[in-house]
C-alpha cells in the first residue's frame, strides 16, 4: 500500500450546523500564504495526499471535506439537496476560522475548481493566487429548460426519500479498490488501496460504503447561467492557472454539448489567467501526475505577478 510521506492531522470545526472535517499538513507560518486545497465531486480531502507528498517546500496546507463528503456530516438528518452557494459560505467561514484576514493560495479540483472560481470572484481580496484543476462548471442552460428541470429535481428528491438511487456498498474494501481503478485506469494499485480506506468506510453490517451522501446525485434545480458565471470571473483579481489533462475529460462527459474551447472562451473574462496541459493524465490529474502537478503549482505560486 502507498505510504504517505507527509502525515496529516485532522479535526472537526463547527460550520453552519455541520461538523466540518478538515485535514492539515504542516504548521501555521506567517511568512507565506496558507495553501487551501478543495476536492471535487464524490471525492475527499485525503485525495490530495499524493500532491502534498510531491511538494518540495513545506507549507501549511488546509483541506476540508466538503459538506456531505468524507467525514463532514450534518448534526441532524442529511440534506436532500446541495447548492453551490452553500459551498462558498462554508469556505468563507472556514477561512475566518483558520486564517482570519490573510489571503490564501487556493487550489480546486473539478467541482472544487468551479467553486474556487466563484469564491474568488465573490471575495477577491481573500485569494492571492488560484489554480483551477479541471474545474469547468457546466454546459449552458436556457430559461425554457427551467420547468422541466424543477420537475426532474422534485422527482429525484421524492425518489431519494423512498430510499432509491442510493450509493452502492461493497462487501469488502477490495470492491472499492477495484471501482477506483476501473474509474481511473491510470491509478496504480498501491494508491487505489490507500485511497479506498479514505474514500469509504465499513458500516455496521461490515459492508464498505462510499463516504458521500446520495443526495449529491440529485440534479440541481437551478439553471447554469453563463452570463452569471462570467460576472464572477470578471471580479477575480488573483492570477489564475487553469490546469487541464491531455485526455479531454470534458469532451467525454458532455459528448460535444460543452467543449474545452467553450470553457476557454469563458476564461477570457478572467483578467489574469493562463492555461497549461498535463500529458498522460485524465480528469484525476492529482492522482495521475502528482509530481508534475506539484511542480506546476509551486512554480505558479512563486512566479512574479
N, C-alpha and C positions, 0 to 999 in steps of 0.2 A: 504494500500500500504506500501511496505517496506520503512522504514525511515533510511536514511544514517546517521551513527554515526559521520563520519568524512567528513565534506563537502569539496568538491574540488573546485578549481578555474580553469578557462580556459582562454587561449589566443591563438592568431594566430601568427605563425612565418613564414616569407617568406623563402621557401626552393625550389630551382630549379623550379621557375615559378609556385609554388604551395603555397597556404595559408594553412600551416600545423596547424591543430587544436591539441593543447596539453593540457592535463589535469594534474594538480598538486595537491598533498596533502602535508601538512607540509611546512616547511621553509628550505631554504638552511642552511646546517650545516657543518662546517669544520671538525667536529670530527669523522664523519663516511662517508663512500662512498654513493653517491646518489644511490637510488634504481630506476631502469628503468623497467617498465612493458610494454611488447608489445603483442598485441592481435593477434588472429588468423583470418582466412578467414571468411568473412561476419560477423565480429564482430566489436566492438568499444571499445574505451578506458574506457568508463564507466562500462564495463563488469567486471572490477577489483574491483569495489566498495565493494563487499561482503568480499573479502580477505583483502582489506585495513582496513575495519572496524574490522576485527578479529586480525590484528597485534597488539601485546601488546606494542611494542616500537613505539614511534613517530619518523618518518623518513621523509626526503624529498623524495618524490616519483614523478616521471615524467612518464607520459603515453600518447603517441601520438595516434591519429587516423592515421593508415597507409594511404598512398595515395589512393584515390578513395573509402575510407570507412569513415563512420561517417561524420564529417564536414570538412574533408580535401578534397579540390577540386582544380582543375586547374583554373587559371585565365582566360583561353580561353576554347575552346572545350575540352571535356573529351577525354582521350586516348582511342584507340580501342584495346589496348593490355597492359598487365602488365608483368614485368620481375623481377626476383629476384634481379639482380644487382641494380635495382633502389631502392629497399628497403634498401639495405646495404648503398648506397650512401646517402639516406635520413637520416638514423640513424646516420651516421658519421657526417653530417652537424648539425643535432640537438644536438649531444653531444658537438660539437665545440661551439655551441651557449650557451648551458646551463652549461656545466661542464668544458670546456677547456681541460686541460691535465689530469684531475683527472680520476682515474679508477672507474668503476661503478660496482655495483651488478646488474645483469641482469636476468630477468625472462621472458620467452617467452612461449606462449601457441600455440600449433598446428602449423599453418604456421609461427607464430611468434617465436615458438621454433626452427623450422628449420632455419629461418633467423638468429636467435641468435647464432646458432652453426656456420653457415657460417661466420657471422661477427666476432665471437670470434677467428676463425681461420685466418681471414684476418687482424684483428687489435688485436692481443693477448694482447698487453700492455694496452688496454683500458678496459679490463674486469677482475675484481678481482675474482668474482665467478659467476657461471651461473646455473640457474635452468631451465631445459628443461621440460616443461609440455606437454606431449603427442605430441611432435614435431618430427615426424618420417621421414619427407621427403617423397619420393615416391618410387614406385616399380622401379626396374632396367629396363632400356630400352636397345635395341640393335641397332647398326647402320642401320641394314636393315629396321628398322621402320621409318627412317628419311623421306623418300619421302612421305609416307602416312600421316605422322604427319604434314608436311608442307602443304599438300593438305587440311587436315582437318582444320588447322589453317586458311588458306585462305578462305575456305568455311564459317567458323564461323564468320570471320571478315566481309565478304560480307553480311551475314545474319544480323549481328548487325547493319550495316549501312542501311539495309532495314527496320529496326525497329522491327526485330524479336528477340525472346529469351530475352525479357526484364524481369525485376523483377516484380513480382506480387504486385499490390496495393490493399489495403483493405478499405472497406467503412468506417470503424471506427477502433479506436485503439484496440478494443476488438478482432478484427480479428488477429492482430499482437500478442496479448497476447496468443490466442489460438494456433497460429503457434509455438510460443516459447515453450509452454507446450507440444505440440504434438511432436516436435523435441526432447525435453528432458523431459520425463515423471517425472523425479525426481525434476524438477524445481517447487517450490511452487508458488501458485497463487500471493502472495504479491510481490515476487521477479520478476515474469514474468510481472506483472503490472508496476513495476518500470523500468525494462529493456526496455519494449516496447516503452517507451517515450524517450529513448536514442538511441534505435536501429532503430527507424523510426521517420518520421515527416509528418505532413499533407502537401499536395501540394496545388496549387492554387484552385483546384476544391474541396478540402476538403478530398480527399482520402489519406490514410496513406501509404507512400512509404518507403520501406527499404532504409536505408542510405548506399547504396553501388552501385557502377557503374555496369551496366550489363556486361561491358567488362571483369569483373573478371570471368565470366563464359566461356570465350573464352580459348580454350586449349593453353598451351604454345607450341610454335613451336619447341623449343629446347628439345632435349632428356635429360632425367635424367641419369647422368653418376655416378655410384657408385665410380669408381676409382677417379674421380674428387672430389666427396664429401669426401672421405677418406683423400685426401690431405689436405682439410680444417681441418678435425678432428685432424689430427696429429699435427697441428700447435697450437692447443688450449692449452694455458698454465694455464688457470684458472681451479680450481676444478669444476667438473660438477656433478650435481644431476639430474638424469632422474626420473621424476615422472610419473607413469602410473596408469590408472584406472583398477580396478578389472575386470570390463566389458571390454572385448577385442574389443575396437573400431576399431583397425587396421584390425582384422580378419573380422569384419562386413563389413567394406568398401571394402576391397580387395578380400574377398572370397578366400583366400588361395594363391593369386598371390603375396602377400607381407605379411610376418608374423612378429610378435614381436620377434621371435627368430632370424630372419634375421637382424632386426634392432639392436638387442643386439650384434650381431656379428660385425656389423659396429661400434658400440660404443666402441669396444675393441681398435679401433685406437686412441681414446682419451687418452692421457697419464694419466689423473687422473679423473676417472669417476666411479660413482656407481649409483644404481637404487633403487627405493622404490615404493611399490604398495599401492594404497589407496583403501580400501574396500568400498562397497556400493556407487560407483561412476562410471559415464560414462565419455565420452570424455570431457564434460564440468566440469571437476573436480573443477574448481574455483567457480562454481555455486553449485555443489552438496555437497562438503565438504570444505567450505571456512575456517572454524576454524582449521581443521586438516591440510589443506594445509598451512595456515599461520604459524602454529607451526613448520611444516617441514622446511619451508623457513627460519624462524628465527633461528632455531637450526643449520641449514646448514651454514648460514652466520656468525654465532658466533663461529662455531667449529674451532679448530686449524687446520692448514694445515697439 
